[in-house]
């Protein structure tokens, strides 16, 4: 197995632990991830929009290329122009990280976009639900036009306030991972209530890791014992010598 193949396998395993239900593995190098604004829905946090990220690995990914990917609007109405601009942003982002795995970065960027897009959509909808009046028609039309414009330029504002560097990306990623861990803990707690006794993919993975660590520890301990095995004959010989010395002393006294 080449180093690229190992990196690809590790990336898929990591993504499966982050997106246990959202990721569909089609082959060893081809998969899809369903992405929504909220990892866990609630009464106040409903996913009205969604995008599917489809990824296919090349032989030279991640060492010298980016993966082939497509995005599809699978929930809500996102304009083609906005989708095209989002893909351009994702391609630009991926090219900045050639040499390292980047799919989690792409998925996170999509989720950030969806959260902002849905927020803009809800703001526009609330402005159009006010009681009609003589002057409201023009105002509502203006609001819809503004929302259309905002949604199409929304992509250009994602991650472009500050130039992306490995340093500030790591800082952002660490913060994002912490936030995701809190969300996943909440999701696991709710799932445990709905399905008592069931285990998540992450729990199974962690248990296997602990078993592996335990096994390695036992083997290491056994190896230590084998290397420093005590020769019992040495102690027997020492005891015999002590007995002989005692007999000699008794003979001299006699």
SULGI-V428079 format. One record per residue. SS is DSSP state (H for helix, E for strand, L for the rest). PHI is phi as a letter, one per 40 degrees, with the letter a starting at -180 (none if undefined). D_CENTER is the distance of its C-alpha to the mean C-alpha in whole Angstrom. Layout:
# SULGI-V428079
SS;PHI;D_CENTER + SS;PHI;D_CENTER
This chain:
# SULGI-V428079
L;none;23 + L;c;23 + H;c;20 + H;c;19 + H;c;18 + H;c;17 + H;c;14 + H;c;14 + H;c;13 + H;c;11 + H;c;9 + H;c;9 + H;c;9 + H;c;5 + H;c;5 + H;c;7 + H;c;6 + H;c;4 + L;b;7 + L;c;10 + L;b;12 + L;c;12 + E;c;11 + E;b;14 + E;c;15 + E;c;18 + E;a;19 + L;c;18 + L;b;17 + E;a;17 + E;a;15 + E;b;14 + E;b;12 + E;c;13 + E;b;12 + E;b;15 + L;d;15 + L;b;15 + L;c;12 + L;b;15 + L;c;19 + L;a;22 + L;c;25 + L;b;25 + L;b;21 + L;b;22 + L;c;20 + L;c;23 + L;b;21 + E;a;18 + E;b;17 + E;b;16 + E;b;14 + E;b;16 + E;b;15 + E;b;18 + L;c;18 + L;c;21 + L;c;22 + L;c;22 + L;c;18 + L;c;17 + L;c;20 + L;a;22 + L;a;21 + L;c;18 + L;c;17 + E;c;19 + E;a;18 + E;b;19 + E;b;19 + E;b;21 + E;c;22 + E;b;21 + E;a;22 + L;g;25 + L;b;27 + L;b;25 + L;c;28 + H;c;28 + H;c;29 + H;c;26 + H;c;23 + H;c;25 + H;c;24 + H;c;21 + H;c;20 + H;c;23 + H;c;20 + H;c;17 + H;c;19 + H;c;21 + H;c;17 + H;c;16 + H;c;20 + L;c;19 + L;b;17 + L;c;18 + L;h;18 + L;b;14 + L;c;11 + L;b;11 + H;c;9 + H;c;6 + H;c;9 + H;c;11 + H;c;9 + H;c;9 + H;c;13 + H;c;14 + H;c;13 + H;c;15 + H;c;17 + H;c;18 + H;c;18 + H;c;21 + H;c;22 + H;c;23 + H;c;24 + H;c;27 + H;c;27 + H;c;28 + H;c;30 + H;c;32 + H;c;33 + H;c;34 + H;c;37 + H;c;38 + L;c;39 + L;c;41 + L;d;45 + L;c;47 + L;a;49 + L;c;52 + L;b;49 + H;c;46 + H;d;46 + H;c;46 + H;c;43 + H;c;41 + H;c;41 + H;c;40 + H;c;37 + H;c;36 + H;c;37 + H;c;35 + H;c;32 + H;c;32 + H;c;32 + H;c;30 + H;c;27 + H;c;28 + H;c;28 + H;d;25 + H;d;22 + H;c;24 + H;c;24 + L;c;20 + L;g;19 + L;b;23 + L;c;24 + L;b;23 + L;d;23 + L;c;20 + L;b;20 + H;d;18 + H;c;19 + H;c;18 + H;c;15 + H;c;14 + H;c;15 + H;c;14 + H;c;10 + H;c;11 + H;c;13 + H;c;10 + H;c;8 + H;c;11 + H;c;12 + H;c;9 + H;c;9 + H;c;13 + H;c;12 + H;c;11 + H;c;14 + H;c;16 + H;c;15 + H;c;15 + H;c;19 + H;c;20 + H;c;19 + H;c;21 + H;c;24 + H;c;24 + L;b;23 + L;d;25 + L;g;24 + L;c;21 + L;b;18 + L;c;14 + H;c;12 + H;c;11 + H;c;14 + H;c;16 + H;c;14 + H;c;15 + H;c;18 + H;c;18 + H;c;17 + H;c;20 + H;c;22 + H;c;22 + H;c;22 + H;c;25 + H;c;27 + H;c;26 + H;c;28 + H;c;31 + H;c;32 + H;c;32 + H;c;34 + H;c;36 + H;c;36 + H;c;38 + H;c;40 + H;c;41 + H;c;42 + L;b;44 + L;c;46 + L;c;49 + L;c;52 + H;c;54 + H;c;57 + H;c;57 + H;c;58 + H;c;60 + H;c;62 + H;c;62 + H;c;64 + H;c;66 + H;c;67 + H;c;68 + H;c;70 + H;c;72 + H;c;72 + H;c;74 + H;c;76 + H;c;78 + H;c;78 + H;c;80 + H;c;82 + H;c;83 + H;c;84 + L;c;86
